[in-house]
């Protein structure tokens, strides 16, 4: 799962070269949601959705897909796939902090050390690029990815805690994706009523299909399943694998620059996440 999600940062970057970002996210989720729907239909596992279950799926869809996935896609119009993936490693810290605030976890010495390492890593990222924040497009990209991370953290906690009277995992994911697909597509058409498909490159279209199959059907379904088996903070730790894959592919395929500062920042952030989530085996 972590490997495939790491590749999605590259796929998003390729897709946004010629396609509108929210439409990419919308089409991606309509395809993946339809695939899961057909699977459930043929397996005779479709469920009736009551208003409470629909509301729960709707909230998760807005947080986890419309905001998190949609804004991540939007951010990569203005920042590199490597930087987007590196910033996304803040997700475990956001989940941890929210769990601490809500009383689901307790603060410990190693947690403090881990958070400080992560914060220093983020400081290294921005120390040499503070002037870039004066560029409106770059600033939009950074703001979008940070908001996406926060939405993902909230959604992760809600998904983990909201099990009472819930749909089965696959049915819940299917409803979320179909809702998000409609909402994201509607957002794009409200922003740009006239969209020319002639400008879409074959690479971008193939990237969207890849995102639907491996980013959503494989990645999001696997993530949702893991949340039923493991604590939310441990599941989000997989983001540190994403960043290694994304940084390497961005450098290999898109010629994105990886500096020593970025490598050090990634090392610090990943180390912080590992320290926070490490437990001695009994």
C-alpha positions in Angstrom: 0.0 0.0 0.0 2.7 2.5 1.0 4.6 1.8 -2.2 1.6 2.5 -4.4 0.7 5.6 -2.5 4.3 6.8 -2.9 3.9 6.5 -6.7 0.6 8.5 -6.7 2.5 11.8 -6.0 4.3 11.3 -9.3 1.1 10.3 -11.1 -0.7 13.4 -9.8 2.1 15.6 -11.0 1.9 14.0 -14.5 -1.9 14.4 -14.5 -2.0 18.0 -13.6 0.3 18.9 -16.5 -2.7 19.1 -18.8 -5.8 18.4 -16.7 -7.7 20.4 -14.1 -6.8 19.2 -10.6 -10.3 18.8 -9.0 -11.5 17.1 -12.2 -8.6 14.6 -11.9 -9.6 13.8 -8.3 -13.3 13.6 -9.3 -12.8 11.3 -12.2 -10.4 9.2 -10.2 -12.9 8.6 -7.5 -15.8 8.0 -9.8 -13.9 5.3 -11.6 -12.7 3.6 -8.3 -16.1 4.0 -6.7 -17.8 2.4 -9.7 -15.3 -0.5 -9.7 -16.0 -1.3 -6.1 -19.7 -0.9 -6.6 -19.7 -3.4 -9.5 -17.6 -5.8 -7.4 -20.1 -5.6 -4.5 -23.0 -5.9 -6.9 -21.7 -9.1 -8.5 -20.7 -10.5 -5.1 -24.2 -9.7 -3.9 -22.8 -7.7 -1.0 -24.5 -4.3 -1.6 -26.0 -2.9 1.5 -28.9 -0.6 2.2 -27.6 2.7 3.5 -29.6 4.5 6.2 -29.4 8.3 6.7 -27.0 8.0 9.6 -24.6 5.8 7.7 -24.8 8.1 4.7 -24.0 11.1 6.9 -21.0 9.3 8.3 -19.7 8.4 4.9 -20.4 11.9 3.6 -18.3 13.5 6.4 -15.5 11.1 5.8 -15.7 11.7 2.0 -15.4 15.4 2.5 -12.4 15.1 4.8 -10.5 12.2 3.4 -11.1 12.6 -0.3 -12.7 16.0 -1.3 -10.3 18.0 1.0 -7.3 15.7 1.5 -7.1 14.2 -2.0 -8.5 17.1 -3.9 -6.2 19.7 -2.3 -3.2 17.4 -2.6 -3.9 17.2 -6.3 -4.4 21.0 -6.5 -1.1 21.6 -4.6 0.9 19.7 -7.2 0.1 22.3 -9.8 2.5 24.6 -7.9 4.9 22.4 -6.0 6.9 19.3 -6.9 5.7 15.8 -6.2 8.7 15.3 -3.9 8.0 18.3 -1.8 4.3 17.4 -1.6 5.2 13.9 -0.4 7.7 15.3 2.1 5.2 17.7 3.7 2.6 14.9 3.8 4.8 13.1 6.3 3.4 15.6 8.8 0.2 13.5 8.8 1.3 11.1 11.6 2.1 14.1 13.8 -1.3 15.8 13.1 -3.0 12.5 14.0 -0.9 12.2 17.2 -1.5 15.8 18.3 -5.3 15.5 17.7 -5.3 12.2 19.6 -3.5 13.9 22.5 -5.9 16.8 22.5 -8.9 14.4 22.4 -7.5 12.2 25.2 -7.1 9.1 23.0 -3.3 9.0 23.7 -0.9 10.2 26.4 2.1 12.4 26.0 5.5 10.8 26.7 9.1 11.7 26.5 9.7 9.9 23.3 6.6 11.6 21.8 8.1 15.0 22.6 11.5 14.0 21.1 9.8 12.7 18.0 7.7 15.8 17.5 10.7 18.1 18.0 12.7 16.1 15.3 9.8 16.4 12.9 9.5 20.1 13.5 13.2 20.6 12.9 12.9 18.7 9.7 10.1 20.9 8.5 12.2 24.0 9.5 15.0 22.7 7.3 12.6 22.4 4.4 11.4 26.0 4.6 14.6 27.7 5.8 16.0 27.9 2.3 12.7 28.6 0.6 11.0 31.3 2.7 11.4 33.7 -0.2 9.4 31.3 -2.4 6.4 31.9 -0.1 6.2 35.4 -1.7 5.2 33.7 -4.9 1.4 33.4 -4.9 1.2 30.1 -6.7 3.8 28.5 -4.5 2.1 29.8 -1.4 -1.2 28.4 -2.7 0.4 25.0 -3.2 1.9 24.9 0.3 -1.3 26.1 2.0 -3.3 23.5 0.0 -1.1 20.5 1.0 -1.1 21.6 4.7 -4.9 21.9 4.7 -5.1 18.5 3.0 -3.0 16.9 5.8 -5.1 18.5 8.5 -8.3 17.2 6.9 -6.8 13.7 6.5 -5.8 13.6 10.1 -9.3 14.5 11.3 -10.8 12.0 8.9 -8.5 9.3 10.0 -9.5 9.7 13.7 -13.2 9.8 12.8 -12.9 6.7 10.6 -11.1 4.9 13.4 -13.6 5.9 16.1 -16.9 5.8 14.2 -17.5 2.1 14.0 -20.9 2.0 15.7 -23.7 1.2 13.3 -21.2 1.6 10.4 -21.4 0.0 6.9 -18.9 -2.7 6.0 -15.5 -1.4 5.0 -15.9 -1.8 1.3 -19.4 -0.5 1.1 -18.4 2.6 3.2 -15.4 3.2 0.9 -17.6 2.8 -2.2 -20.1 5.4 -0.9 -17.3 7.8 0.0 -15.7 7.6 -3.4 -18.9 8.1 -5.3 -19.9 11.1 -3.2 -16.4 12.6 -3.6 -16.4 12.0 -7.3 -19.6 14.0 -7.8 -18.5 16.8 -5.4 -15.0 17.2 -6.8 -16.3 17.2 -10.4 -18.9 19.7 -9.6 -16.3 22.0 -7.9 -14.2 21.9 -11.0 -17.1 22.7 -13.4 -18.1 25.6 -11.1 -14.6 27.0 -11.3 -14.1 26.4 -15.0 -17.5 25.8 -16.7 -15.7 25.2 -20.1 -13.2 22.5 -20.1 -11.4 21.4 -23.3 -10.6 17.7 -23.4 -8.4 18.3 -26.5 -5.7 19.7 -24.3 -5.5 16.5 -22.3 -2.3 14.5 -23.0 -2.3 10.7 -23.1 0.2 10.6 -20.2 -2.2 12.6 -18.1 -5.2 10.4 -18.9 -3.2 7.2 -18.1 -2.0 8.8 -14.9 -5.6 9.4 -13.8 -6.5 5.7 -14.6 -3.4 4.7 -12.6 -4.5 6.9 -9.7 -8.0 5.3 -9.7 -6.7 1.7 -9.8 -3.7 1.8 -7.5 -4.1 5.0 -5.5 -7.8 4.6 -4.7 -8.9 1.0 -5.2 -5.7 -0.5 -3.8 -4.3 2.2 -1.6 -7.4 3.7 0.0 -9.1 0.3 0.5 -5.9 -1.1 2.1 -5.7 2.0 4.3 -9.3 1.7 5.4 -8.8 -2.0 6.2 -5.6 -1.3 8.3 -7.6 1.2 10.3 -9.8 -1.6 11.4 -6.8 -3.6 12.6 -4.3 -1.1 14.0 -4.2 2.2 15.9 -4.6 5.3 13.7 -1.1 6.7 14.6 0.6 3.4 13.5 -1.3 3.3 10.2 -0.3 6.9 9.3 3.4 5.9 9.9 3.2 4.4 6.4 3.6 7.9 5.0 7.3 7.8 5.7 7.6 5.0 3.1 5.5 7.1 0.6 8.1 10.0 0.8 11.0 7.7 0.0 9.2 6.3 -3.1 7.9 9.7 -4.2 11.3 11.5 -3.8 13.1 8.8 -5.8 10.5 8.7 -8.6 10.3 12.5 -8.8 14.1 12.6 -9.2 14.3 9.7 -11.6 11.4 10.6 -14.0 10.6 14.3 -13.5 14.2 15.5 -12.9 13.1 17.0 -9.5 16.1 18.2 -7.5 17.0 16.4 -4.3 19.4 18.4 -2.1 21.3 17.3 0.9 19.0 19.6 3.0 15.9 17.7 1.7 17.5 14.3 2.5 18.4 15.5 6.0 14.9 16.9 6.5 13.3 13.6 5.4 15.6 11.7 7.7 14.7 13.8 10.7 10.9 13.7 10.0 11.0 9.9 9.4 13.1 9.4 12.5 10.6 11.5 14.6 7.7 9.3 13.3 9.6 6.1 14.1 10.5 7.3 17.6 6.9 8.3 18.3 5.5 4.9 17.2 8.3 2.6 18.5 7.4 0.1 21.2 9.7 -2.5 22.6 8.5 -6.0 21.8 7.4 -8.0 24.9 
